[in-house]
Amino acid sequence: MPAVLHVGTFLIFCGMALLIVASISAPTVAKIDFLHVPLVNGSSVHFGSLGYCIVNPDGNSCTPTGVGYKIGDEINALGINAFTGAQAATLHGASEGLILHQIGAGIAAIAFLFAVCSHRLGYLIASAVAFIAFLFSLAALIVDFVVFGAVRQHLHRNNGVATWGNAIWIVLAATIVLFFASIATCFACVTARRHRRANKTTAATY
């Protein structure tokens, strides 16, 4: 089995694992977030893919996990110049796109299963599925920067502070890894086929 095949499969696994980590961001795991906003009382708000948490020294308060949440309403509750109703509604609608992290992780898992359980043509299918996972990861990354970038910009314009969280860089890494995973797995399919033909030619010679 060509060494490059192991590389492609390993990269798919890494991309899948990274998206899973991003998928369990706040409110599931408060310390994994896309954007966090420090508050004057020592607590901070951590925004994740399916909700947010208010992290306090004496404990965390998190929203229920769900597709789409009212980011603008939470910012308005911080006492900073509020989003308009239209802006808050737009953010709420756009936040529904954050479910792409979970979808991308699921597609990457399917690609990994194809890469592990298949051979030859199966690797080509794994490469195609990994590329689809890359597209979903890229779409999720764009949604991240659009949604949380709008919040960050609004806060900075109104003398607030907002810092990118670790999750957005995790998604960026997953996107890059899945892109190269699809290429490596496809190349492995071609290499495996050539290797098999070379073995047949050698056997025929003898």
Secondary structure by P-SEA (a helix, b strand, c coil): ccaaaaaaaaaaaaaaaaaaaaaaccccccccccbbbbccccbbbbbcccccccccccbbbbccccccccaaaaaaacccccccaaaaaaaaaaacccaaaaaaaaaaaaaaaaaacccaaaaaaaaaaaaaaaaaaaaaaaaaaaaaaaaaaaaaaacbbbbbcaaaaaaaaaaaaaaaaaaaaaaaaaaaaaaaaaaaaaaaac
